[in-house]
Amino acid sequence: MLAQAKTNAMQGAMMGFMIGGLFGFAIGCYSAVQTRRFMAIPISTLVSGGSFGFLLGCGSLIRTDEVLDYPNNIQLAEGEWLNAYNFNQKYDV
């Protein structure tokens, strides 16, 4: 289960870095054109990509839980996750 959590966190971090990097690149280009300092482009890209990648990686790690494998792993604590699983009517408990 820990390997799956590590994989999910890495995938989330990579996706977050790409999204944040693209947004940072756009903001950096705009800032570089305004101020004529082209060093703002890579700095903005790396900072935005790193920060958003970290946040998305943490979010993906939090979402990795043992309960996500519900049909094969029945370890529910007094029905606390039953509403979440019955929300989409996939499982009958």
N, C-alpha and C positions, 0 to 999 in steps of 0.2 A: 504494500500500500504506500510505503514511503517513496518508492521509485515512481509511482504514478503521480504523487504529489509534486515531486521534483520536476517531472516532465511537464506537468500542467503549469507550474510556476515559470519554467523556462520558456514555454510557448507563449504564455501571457506576457512575459517580459520582452520577448523578441517582437511580438506584435505591437506592444506599447511603444517600444523604441522606434519601430518603423513609423507608426502613426505620429508620435510626438516629434520625430525627426523631420517628417514632411511638413508638419505645421511650423516647427522651428525654422526650417529652411525658408518657408514662405515669409515668416515674420522677419527673419534675418535679411532676406533680399530687400524687403520693403525698407527696413532700417538702414541697410547699406546704401541704397539709392538716396535716401534722405540725407544721411550724414556723410556720405562718401568715404566711409570706413568699411572696407570689404572684409575685414577680419571678423565682423559681426555675424557673417553667414555661418562659418563652421562653429563658432562659439554658441550661437543660438541653436543650431541644429543638435549639437551634442548635449547641451544643457536640457533642452526641451525633450529630446529623445530619452535621455537618462532618467529624468524625473518622471515622465509618464510611463516609461518602461518599468520603473520600480513600483509605481502605484498599481499598474495592471498586473504585474507579477505577484504582488501581495494579494490582490483581489482574487487572482486565479488560485493561489495557494489556499486562501480561506474557503473558497468554494469546493475544494477537494475534500471530501468527507467520506467516512466509511458508510454512511447511510445512503450514498448515491448508488451503491451496489445492492439495493434493497432486496430484489427477489432472491439473490444468492446469499445474502448476509442478513439474517433476521436478528437484529440486536436493537430493537426499538425500546426506548425507555418510557413505559406507561403511556404510549400513544402520542408522544409529543410530535412525531413526524407524520402521523396518519393523515392529518388535514392536508399537508403538502402533497402527499402521494395520491390522495383521493380527489385533489383539485381537478386533475385532468382525466379522471375516471379510467386510468390505465390498470390499476391494481385493485383488487377486491380484498379487503382485509376485514 
